[in-house]
Amino acid sequence: MVRILAMKFDLLIRNGSVLDGTGAAAVSADVGIIGERIAAVGDLSKAETNHVIDATGHFVCPGFIDAHSHSDAYFLIEPRASSKVFQGITTEVCGNCGASVAPRLGGAQLPSDWQDKPFPGTWSTVAEYRKLFEQVKPAVNEALLIGHNTLHRGISGYEPRGATPDELKTMCRALEQALDEGGCGMSTGLIYPPASAVPREEVVALSKVCAAKNKIYTSHMRSEGKQLLEAIDEALDIGRRSGARVQISHLKTSGQANWHKIDAALEKIESAIAEGIEVAADRYPYTAAQTDLDIILPDWALYDGKEAVLGRLKDSKVRKKIREEILEGRGEFGFSTVMIGSVEHPELQHLKGLKMDQASSLLGMEPVDALLHIIEKDELRTGGIFFGMCEENMWRILAQPWVMIGCDASLRAPDGILSTDHPHPRAYGSFTKLLRASLDGQTVPLPEMIRKMTSLPAETFRLKDRGVLKKGAFADVVVFDPAKVKENTTYQNPHQLSEGVETLIVNGTLTIQEGQLTDARRGRFLD
């Protein structure tokens, strides 16, 4: 190991076990930081420094990259990002599943859980949002995907149809501008209206815009259960025809009747990689998904925007049809696999964290009627947590060398404006749960798990000088105690910070010191 003498560091992390993010085994080394970059890694025992961090008995790693996040808007109102930083996360890839904070065009509305929040300013374009982000100075970095549904709704509206040729040209120009202003790619949420009615050709055309600028295409696919294999084929075909890199969002086999599809699903992706398509995926370490509770409604009932949906629920004949289709469609799932997450209406607060069959008993209704009552009364603002995945399949997916880690959650905090809802525990515990699992031998070895959290997403999303500990890289660094690191969050009590992250450095700035948040924040918008 090289001993470096004639250098003075702003920060010096000494005596740690360094995992550099490449998958290499840990080595005993020091990490020296000057300004916002790593200046040296090696034997720095004789070097001078302004500030020493003793990492004895701890692991020192690149800051973790949350490859699948929805924090875009919440950065502006809770810049501490405490649910994420206490997991060791220093960068979030936001704007996933077709919904991004910008560009806001035409009649496009923000997602329901963002609409009532007190933002520090207004924005339309990515450039305007970026300016607000930089003024607020969040604790972590952000890479922003451009949501296809956000674009489509702003230009083509909420009706269940594809864009006209002229609208598609406008959409392509809007995407090009958004990418030029800093977007790192485009995401789709093909399970959500109106994208669920959009033809593949529209997505291919937009993905070609991404490919021309070396940007990525990410997909919440049309199905993660019954039509899983067909949905994977579609995602790969879009990549093949457009030339864009492909990221499959939160890869899973949803519903017990689909668990057996795991082999075929992995084989399809492996074959595409062997063919030369650059494809990867992300996953969180839980067997329940979360999205809006109204996703249970039939597709046709969700088109044309909020007021149209509520109007259908108020029409007794239409409501009856919706009810019948839900009962037919729930099939093996029933209602005991559905948990109520966040709610907004004061009269529904006591239902948070309850399974739908439990809530229906309290309301004195059949489960399907309780579901419709909650959705209508809460005006489509209710979150749902859906149990239906196989744990064995989850660990198999997480072990794949092309699968990285993503919380699939907005940042939260145990106090303040974002502390009153009921999120999925993945918002607080995804990375620390996996660190604990790796240390305990439940999944891949720690060097490989760190690679999945660092250099793999950095390479996939082209985040320059991130995801590795080496000279010249940005000083995003996490120091964690292997004896203490763990998740504390649960489905019933989600607002619990992880523990074990003793030091977190973002762009050379101490964000967590001795296990406590500092007042310093230096997150950056990455392009």
C-alpha positions as CSV (number, residue, x, y, z in Angstrom):
1,M,0.0,0.0,0.0
2,V,1.3,3.5,-0.9
3,R,2.0,5.8,2.0
4,I,1.2,9.4,1.3
5,L,2.9,12.1,3.4
6,A,3.0,15.5,1.7
7,M,-0.7,16.3,1.6
8,K,-3.1,18.0,4.0
9,F,-6.7,16.8,3.9
10,D,-9.9,18.6,4.9
11,L,-11.3,15.3,6.1
12,L,-9.5,12.0,6.8
13,I,-11.2,8.7,7.5
14,R,-8.7,6.5,9.3
15,N,-8.5,2.8,10.2
16,G,-11.5,1.6,8.3
17,S,-12.2,-1.5,6.2
18,V,-12.6,0.0,2.8
19,L,-15.0,-1.5,0.3
20,D,-14.4,0.5,-2.9
21,G,-17.7,-0.3,-4.6
22,T,-16.2,-2.5,-7.4
23,G,-17.0,-5.8,-5.7
24,A,-13.4,-6.2,-4.5
25,A,-12.8,-7.5,-1.0
26,A,-12.3,-5.0,1.9
27,V,-8.9,-3.6,2.6
28,S,-7.5,-1.7,5.5
29,A,-7.0,1.8,4.2
30,D,-7.5,5.5,5.0
31,V,-9.6,7.9,2.8
32,G,-8.5,11.5,2.4
33,I,-10.8,14.2,1.2
34,I,-10.0,17.7,-0.1
35,G,-13.0,19.9,-1.0
36,E,-15.7,17.8,-2.6
37,R,-13.5,15.0,-3.9
38,I,-11.5,12.1,-2.7
39,A,-7.8,13.0,-2.9
40,A,-6.2,9.7,-1.8
41,V,-7.0,6.2,-0.6
42,G,-4.2,4.3,1.1
43,D,-1.9,4.5,4.1
44,L,-2.4,8.1,5.2
45,S,-1.3,7.6,8.8
46,K,1.3,10.4,8.6
47,A,-0.8,12.8,6.6
48,E,-2.1,16.1,8.1
49,T,-5.8,16.9,8.3
50,N,-8.3,19.4,9.6
51,H,-10.7,16.7,10.8
52,V,-10.2,13.0,11.6
53,I,-12.9,10.4,11.5
54,D,-11.9,7.2,13.3
55,A,-13.5,4.3,11.4
56,T,-11.9,1.5,13.5
57,G,-14.2,-1.6,13.3
58,H,-16.3,0.0,10.7
59,F,-16.8,-0.4,6.9
60,V,-16.1,2.6,4.6
61,C,-17.9,2.5,1.3
62,P,-19.0,4.8,-1.5
63,G,-22.3,6.6,-0.7
64,F,-25.2,4.4,-1.6
65,I,-27.3,5.2,-4.7
66,D,-31.0,4.6,-4.5
67,A,-31.7,3.5,-8.0
68,H,-35.5,3.9,-7.8
69,S,-36.9,6.8,-5.8
70,H,-39.9,9.1,-5.9
71,S,-38.5,12.0,-3.8
72,D,-38.5,14.6,-6.6
73,A,-41.1,16.9,-5.0
74,Y,-40.3,16.1,-1.4
75,F,-36.7,17.3,-1.7
76,L,-38.2,20.8,-1.8
77,I,-40.1,20.5,1.5
78,E,-37.9,18.1,3.6
79,P,-34.4,18.6,2.4
80,R,-32.9,16.7,5.3
81,A,-34.0,13.5,3.6
82,S,-33.5,11.7,6.9
83,S,-35.3,8.4,6.0
84,K,-32.7,8.0,3.2
85,V,-29.5,9.4,4.7
86,F,-29.7,7.1,7.7
87,Q,-29.7,4.2,5.3
88,G,-26.4,5.6,3.9
89,I,-28.0,6.9,0.7
90,T,-26.2,9.9,-0.9
91,T,-27.9,9.9,-4.3
92,E,-31.4,9.2,-5.4
93,V,-32.6,8.5,-9.0
94,C,-36.1,10.1,-9.0
95,G,-38.9,10.5,-11.5
96,N,-39.6,6.8,-11.7
97,C,-42.7,4.9,-12.9
98,G,-43.7,7.5,-15.4
99,A,-44.3,10.3,-12.9
100,S,-41.8,13.1,-12.5
101,V,-41.9,16.5,-10.9
102,A,-41.2,18.2,-14.3
103,P,-41.9,19.2,-17.0
104,R,-45.4,20.4,-16.0
105,L,-47.1,21.0,-19.3
106,G,-50.7,21.8,-20.2
107,G,-53.3,20.3,-17.8
108,A,-50.9,17.7,-16.3
109,Q,-51.3,17.5,-12.5
110,L,-48.8,16.5,-9.9
111,P,-49.4,13.1,-8.3
112,S,-52.1,13.2,-5.6
113,D,-49.7,12.9,-2.7
114,W,-47.7,15.9,-3.9
115,Q,-50.7,18.2,-4.7
116,D,-51.4,19.6,-1.3
117,K,-47.9,20.2,-0.1
118,P,-46.5,23.8,0.5
119,F,-43.6,24.1,-2.0
120,P,-41.2,27.0,-1.8
121,G,-41.9,28.2,-5.3
122,T,-43.5,27.2,-8.6
123,W,-41.9,25.5,-11.6
124,S,-42.8,24.2,-15.0
125,T,-39.6,23.1,-16.7
126,V,-36.8,20.9,-15.4
127,A,-34.6,24.0,-15.4
128,E,-37.0,25.8,-13.1
129,Y,-37.3,22.8,-10.8
130,R,-33.6,22.4,-10.7
131,K,-33.2,26.1,-9.6
132,L,-35.5,25.5,-6.7
133,F,-33.6,22.3,-5.8
134,E,-30.3,24.2,-5.7
135,Q,-31.8,26.9,-3.6
136,V,-33.2,24.4,-1.0
137,K,-29.9,22.4,-1.0
138,P,-31.1,18.9,0.0
139,A,-28.8,16.6,1.9
140,V,-28.5,14.2,-1.1
141,N,-27.8,14.3,-4.8
142,E,-30.6,13.8,-7.3
143,A,-30.7,12.3,-10.8
144,L,-34.1,13.0,-12.4
145,L,-35.8,10.8,-14.9
146,I,-38.6,12.4,-17.1
147,G,-41.9,10.7,-16.6
148,H,-43.7,9.5,-19.7
149,N,-47.1,9.8,-18.1
150,T,-46.2,13.4,-17.0
151,L,-45.3,14.2,-20.6
152,H,-48.3,12.4,-22.1
153,R,-50.9,14.0,-19.8
154,G,-49.5,17.4,-20.4
155,I,-49.7,17.1,-24.2
156,S,-52.3,14.5,-25.0
157,G,-54.5,14.7,-21.9
158,Y,-55.9,12.0,-19.7
159,E,-58.0,10.1,-22.2
160,P,-57.1,6.4,-22.9
161,R,-55.4,6.8,-26.2
162,G,-52.0,7.2,-27.8
163,A,-50.6,10.5,-28.9
164,T,-51.5,11.8,-32.4
165,P,-48.5,12.2,-34.8
166,D,-48.3,15.9,-34.1
167,E,-48.7,15.4,-30.3
168,L,-45.9,12.8,-30.4
169,K,-43.6,15.2,-32.2
170,T,-44.4,17.8,-29.5
171,M,-43.8,15.2,-26.8
172,C,-40.4,14.3,-28.3
173,R,-39.3,17.9,-28.4
174,A,-40.4,18.4,-24.8
175,L,-38.5,15.3,-23.7
176,E,-35.4,16.5,-25.6
177,Q,-35.6,19.9,-23.8
178,A,-36.0,18.1,-20.4
179,L,-33.0,15.9,-21.1
180,D,-30.9,18.9,-22.2
181,E,-31.9,20.6,-18.9
182,G,-30.6,17.8,-16.9
183,G,-32.9,14.8,-17.1
184,C,-31.0,11.4,-17.0
185,G,-33.5,9.5,-19.1
186,M,-37.2,8.7,-19.3
187,S,-39.4,6.4,-17.1
188,T,-42.7,4.8,-17.9
189,G,-45.5,3.6,-15.7
190,L,-47.3,1.4,-18.2
191,I,-49.6,0.0,-15.6
192,Y,-51.0,3.5,-14.9
193,P,-53.5,5.4,-17.0
194,P,-53.3,6.8,-19.6
195,A,-50.0,5.0,-20.3
196,S,-51.8,1.7,-19.9
197,A,-53.6,2.5,-23.1
198,V,-50.6,3.9,-25.0
199,P,-49.2,1.8,-27.9
200,R,-45.7,0.5,-27.7
201,E,-44.7,2.7,-30.8
202,E,-45.1,5.8,-28.7
203,V,-42.7,4.6,-26.1
204,V,-40.2,3.4,-28.8
205,A,-40.3,6.9,-30.4
206,L,-39.6,8.6,-27.1
207,S,-36.9,6.1,-26.2
208,K,-35.1,6.9,-29.4
209,V,-34.8,10.5,-28.1
210,C,-33.1,9.1,-25.0
211,A,-30.8,6.8,-27.0
212,A,-29.7,9.8,-29.2
213,K,-28.5,11.5,-26.0
214,N,-27.1,8.4,-24.3
215,K,-29.9,8.4,-21.7
216,I,-31.7,5.5,-20.2
217,Y,-35.2,4.1,-20.5
218,T,-36.7,2.7,-17.3
219,S,-40.0,0.8,-17.1
220,H,-42.6,0.0,-14.6
221,M,-43.9,-2.6,-16.9
222,R,-47.5,-3.2,-18.0
223,S,-47.7,-6.3,-15.8
224,E,-45.7,-7.8,-12.9
225,G,-47.9,-10.8,-12.6
226,K,-50.2,-12.5,-15.1
227,Q,-48.6,-10.9,-18.1
228,L,-45.1,-10.6,-16.6
229,L,-43.3,-12.5,-19.4
230,E,-45.0,-10.5,-22.1
231,A,-44.2,-7.3,-20.3
232,I,-40.5,-8.2,-20.1
233,D,-40.6,-9.0,-23.8
234,E,-42.0,-5.5,-24.4
235,A,-39.4,-3.7,-22.3
236,L,-36.6,-5.6,-24.1
237,D,-38.2,-4.9,-27.5
238,I,-38.3,-1.2,-26.7
239,G,-34.6,-1.2,-25.9
240,R,-33.8,-3.3,-29.0
241,R,-35.7,-1.0,-31.4
242,S,-34.8,2.3,-29.8
243,G,-31.1,1.6,-28.9
244,A,-31.7,2.9,-25.4
245,R,-30.3,1.3,-22.3
246,V,-33.2,-0.5,-20.4
247,Q,-33.8,-0.5,-16.6
248,I,-36.6,-2.8,-15.4
249,S,-38.2,-1.2,-12.3
250,H,-38.7,-3.3,-9.1
251,L,-38.5,-6.7,-10.8
252,K,-40.9,-9.1,-9.2
253,T,-43.3,-12.0,-9.7
254,S,-46.5,-10.7,-8.2
255,G,-49.3,-13.1,-7.1
256,Q,-48.8,-16.7,-6.1
257,A,-50.1,-18.0,-9.4
258,N,-47.1,-16.3,-11.1
259,W,-44.3,-17.2,-8.7
260,H,-43.2,-20.1,-11.0
261,K,-42.4,-17.6,-13.8
262,I,-39.2,-16.6,-12.1
263,D,-37.0,-18.9,-14.2
264,A,-38.4,-17.8,-17.5
265,A,-38.3,-14.1,-16.4
266,L,-34.6,-14.3,-15.5
267,E,-33.8,-16.3,-18.6
268,K,-35.3,-13.6,-20.9
269,I,-33.2,-10.9,-19.3
270,E,-30.0,-13.0,-19.4
271,S,-30.6,-13.8,-23.1
272,A,-31.0,-10.1,-23.8
273,I,-27.8,-9.3,-22.1
274,A,-26.0,-12.0,-24.0
275,E,-27.5,-10.5,-27.2
276,G,-25.8,-7.2,-26.4
277,I,-28.8,-5.3,-25.0
278,E,-27.7,-3.2,-22.0
279,V,-30.4,-4.1,-19.5
280,A,-30.5,-4.1,-15.7
281,A,-33.1,-4.0,-13.0
282,D,-33.8,-2.8,-9.5
283,R,-35.5,-4.3,-6.5
284,Y,-36.3,-3.6,-2.8
285,P,-36.1,-6.3,-0.1
286,Y,-39.7,-6.6,0.8
287,T,-42.5,-8.9,-0.4
288,A,-45.2,-6.2,-0.4
289,A,-45.6,-3.5,-3.0
290,Q,-47.0,-0.1,-2.5
291,T,-48.9,2.3,-4.8
292,D,-52.2,4.2,-4.8
293,L,-55.1,2.1,-3.4
294,D,-57.2,3.0,-6.5
295,I,-55.0,0.8,-8.7
296,I,-57.4,-2.0,-7.7
297,L,-60.1,-0.2,-9.8
298,P,-60.6,-1.5,-13.4
299,D,-58.4,0.4,-16.0
300,W,-61.4,1.9,-17.7
301,A,-62.6,3.4,-14.4
302,L,-59.3,5.3,-13.9
303,Y,-59.1,7.2,-17.2
304,D,-59.7,10.9,-17.8
305,G,-58.5,12.3,-14.4
306,K,-59.6,12.6,-10.8
307,E,-63.0,14.2,-11.3
308,A,-64.0,11.7,-13.9
309,V,-63.0,8.8,-11.6
310,L,-64.9,10.2,-8.7
311,G,-67.9,10.8,-10.9
312,R,-68.0,7.1,-11.9
313,L,-67.9,6.2,-8.2
314,K,-70.9,8.4,-7.5
315,D,-73.0,6.9,-10.3
316,S,-74.7,3.9,-8.7
317,K,-74.9,1.9,-12.0
318,V,-71.2,2.5,-12.8
319,R,-70.2,1.8,-9.2
320,K,-72.0,-1.5,-9.3
321,K,-70.1,-2.5,-12.5
322,I,-66.8,-1.4,-10.9
323,R,-67.7,-3.5,-7.8
324,E,-68.4,-6.6,-9.8
325,E,-65.2,-6.3,-11.8
326,I,-63.1,-5.8,-8.6
327,L,-64.6,-9.0,-7.1
328,E,-63.9,-10.9,-10.2
329,G,-60.4,-9.6,-10.6
330,R,-59.2,-10.0,-7.0
331,G,-59.3,-13.8,-7.4
332,E,-56.6,-15.4,-5.4
333,F,-55.6,-12.1,-3.8
334,G,-58.8,-11.5,-1.9
335,F,-58.7,-8.5,0.4
336,S,-56.6,-9.8,3.3
337,T,-53.5,-9.1,1.2
338,V,-54.3,-5.4,0.9
339,M,-53.2,-3.0,3.7
340,I,-54.3,0.7,3.9
341,G,-51.3,3.0,3.8
342,S,-51.4,6.8,3.9
343,V,-54.8,8.5,4.0
344,E,-55.7,12.2,4.0
345,H,-59.3,12.5,5.2
346,P,-59.5,13.0,9.0
347,E,-62.3,10.5,9.4
348,L,-60.1,7.7,7.8
349,Q,-57.0,8.2,9.9
350,H,-57.8,5.3,12.2
351,L,-57.6,2.9,9.3
352,K,-53.9,3.4,8.5
353,G,-51.9,0.2,8.7
354,L,-55.0,-2.1,8.7
355,K,-55.7,-4.9,6.3
356,M,-58.7,-4.3,4.2
357,D,-60.7,-7.0,5.8
358,Q,-60.0,-5.5,9.2
359,A,-61.0,-2.0,8.0
360,S,-64.2,-3.4,6.5
361,S,-65.2,-4.8,9.9
362,L,-64.7,-1.5,11.6
363,L,-66.8,0.2,8.9
364,G,-69.5,-2.4,9.0
365,M,-69.2,-3.1,5.2
366,E,-68.2,-5.8,2.9
367,P,-64.4,-5.5,2.0
368,V,-65.1,-4.4,-1.6
369,D,-67.6,-1.7,-0.4
370,A,-65.2,-0.5,2.3
371,L,-62.5,-0.2,-0.5
372,L,-64.8,1.9,-2.7
373,H,-65.9,4.0,0.3
374,I,-62.3,4.8,1.3
375,I,-61.2,5.6,-2.3
376,E,-64.1,7.9,-2.8
377,K,-64.1,9.6,0.6
378,D,-60.3,10.2,0.4
379,E,-60.6,11.4,-3.2
380,L,-58.0,9.0,-4.6
381,R,-55.4,10.0,-2.2
382,T,-55.1,6.7,-0.3
383,G,-52.0,4.6,-0.4
384,G,-52.2,0.8,-0.6
385,I,-49.7,-1.8,0.5
386,F,-50.1,-5.1,-1.4
387,F,-48.8,-8.4,-0.2
388,G,-48.4,-11.0,-2.9
389,M,-44.7,-11.7,-3.6
390,C,-42.6,-14.8,-2.9
391,E,-39.7,-14.3,-0.5
392,E,-37.5,-17.0,-2.2
393,N,-38.0,-15.3,-5.6
394,M,-37.2,-11.9,-4.0
395,W,-33.8,-13.2,-2.8
396,R,-33.1,-14.8,-6.1
397,I,-33.8,-11.6,-7.9
398,L,-31.6,-9.6,-5.5
399,A,-28.7,-12.0,-6.1
400,Q,-28.6,-11.4,-9.8
401,P,-25.4,-9.4,-10.8
402,W,-27.4,-6.9,-12.9
403,V,-29.9,-6.1,-10.1
404,M,-29.3,-3.0,-8.0
405,I,-31.1,-1.7,-5.0
406,G,-34.0,0.8,-5.1
407,C,-36.3,1.8,-2.2
408,D,-39.2,2.6,-4.6
409,A,-40.2,5.3,-2.1
410,S,-40.2,9.0,-1.5
411,L,-38.1,10.3,1.3
412,R,-39.8,10.7,4.7
413,A,-38.9,11.9,8.2
414,P,-40.1,10.9,11.7
415,D,-40.9,14.5,12.4
416,G,-42.3,17.4,10.4
417,I,-44.5,17.6,7.4
418,L,-43.7,14.1,6.1
419,S,-44.2,12.3,9.4
420,T,-47.9,11.9,9.5
421,D,-48.6,9.5,6.6
422,H,-48.2,5.7,6.6
423,P,-45.5,4.7,4.1
424,H,-44.1,1.3,3.2
425,P,-41.2,0.4,5.4
426,R,-39.0,0.3,2.4
427,A,-38.8,4.1,2.6
428,Y,-36.7,3.8,5.8
429,G,-35.1,0.4,5.7
430,S,-34.3,-1.0,2.2
431,F,-30.5,-0.5,2.3
432,T,-29.9,-1.3,5.9
433,K,-32.0,-4.4,5.8
434,L,-29.9,-5.7,2.9
435,L,-26.6,-4.7,4.7
436,R,-27.8,-6.7,7.7
437,A,-28.9,-9.7,5.5
438,S,-25.5,-9.7,3.7
439,L,-23.5,-9.5,6.9
440,D,-25.6,-12.4,8.3
441,G,-25.1,-14.6,5.2
442,Q,-28.7,-14.4,4.0
443,T,-27.8,-13.1,0.6
444,V,-24.8,-12.2,-1.5
445,P,-21.4,-11.4,0.3
446,L,-20.9,-7.8,1.4
447,P,-18.5,-6.7,-1.3
448,E,-21.1,-7.7,-4.0
449,M,-23.9,-6.1,-2.1
450,I,-22.0,-2.8,-1.8
451,R,-21.4,-3.0,-5.6
452,K,-25.1,-3.3,-6.1
453,M,-25.6,-0.2,-4.1
454,T,-22.8,1.9,-5.6
455,S,-20.9,1.3,-8.8
456,L,-23.6,-0.7,-10.6
457,P,-26.3,2.1,-10.5
458,A,-23.6,4.7,-11.1
459,E,-22.5,2.9,-14.3
460,T,-26.1,2.1,-15.4
461,F,-27.3,5.7,-15.0
462,R,-24.0,7.2,-16.1
463,L,-23.4,9.1,-12.9
464,K,-19.9,10.3,-13.5
465,D,-17.3,10.0,-10.7
466,R,-19.9,8.5,-8.3
467,G,-20.2,5.0,-6.9
468,V,-16.6,4.2,-6.2
469,L,-13.9,5.2,-3.7
470,K,-10.9,6.3,-5.7
471,K,-8.8,9.3,-6.2
472,G,-10.8,12.0,-8.1
473,A,-14.2,10.6,-7.4
474,F,-16.8,12.8,-5.6
475,A,-16.5,12.4,-1.9
476,D,-19.8,10.6,-1.3
477,V,-18.9,8.3,1.6
478,V,-20.7,6.1,4.1
479,V,-19.1,4.7,7.3
480,F,-21.2,2.1,9.0
481,D,-20.9,-0.2,12.1
482,P,-21.4,-3.8,11.1
483,A,-22.4,-4.7,14.6
484,K,-25.2,-2.1,14.7
485,V,-26.5,-1.6,11.2
486,K,-30.2,-2.6,10.8
487,E,-33.6,-1.4,9.9
488,N,-36.1,-0.4,12.6
489,T,-39.1,0.3,10.5
490,T,-42.1,-2.0,10.3
491,Y,-45.4,-2.2,8.3
492,Q,-47.3,-1.1,11.4
493,N,-44.9,1.5,12.6
494,P,-43.0,2.7,9.6
495,H,-41.5,6.1,10.7
496,Q,-38.4,4.6,12.3
497,L,-34.9,5.6,11.2
498,S,-32.4,3.0,10.5
499,E,-29.3,2.7,12.6
500,G,-25.6,1.8,12.2
501,V,-24.6,4.6,9.8
502,E,-22.1,6.6,11.9
503,T,-20.8,8.9,9.2
504,L,-22.2,10.1,5.9
505,I,-20.4,12.5,3.6
506,V,-22.0,14.1,0.6
507,N,-19.8,16.0,-1.8
508,G,-17.2,16.3,0.9
509,T,-19.6,17.6,3.5
510,L,-20.4,15.9,6.8
511,T,-24.1,15.1,6.7
512,I,-24.1,12.6,9.5
513,Q,-21.5,12.7,12.2
514,E,-21.3,10.3,15.1
515,G,-24.7,9.0,14.1
516,Q,-26.4,12.4,14.2
517,L,-27.6,14.7,11.5
518,T,-25.5,17.9,11.1
519,D,-27.0,21.1,9.7
520,A,-24.7,20.9,6.6
521,R,-26.3,19.9,3.3
522,R,-24.6,19.8,-0.1
523,G,-26.7,17.6,-2.4
524,R,-26.4,18.4,-6.0
525,F,-28.6,18.0,-9.1
526,L,-26.7,15.5,-11.3
527,D,-26.7,15.7,-15.1
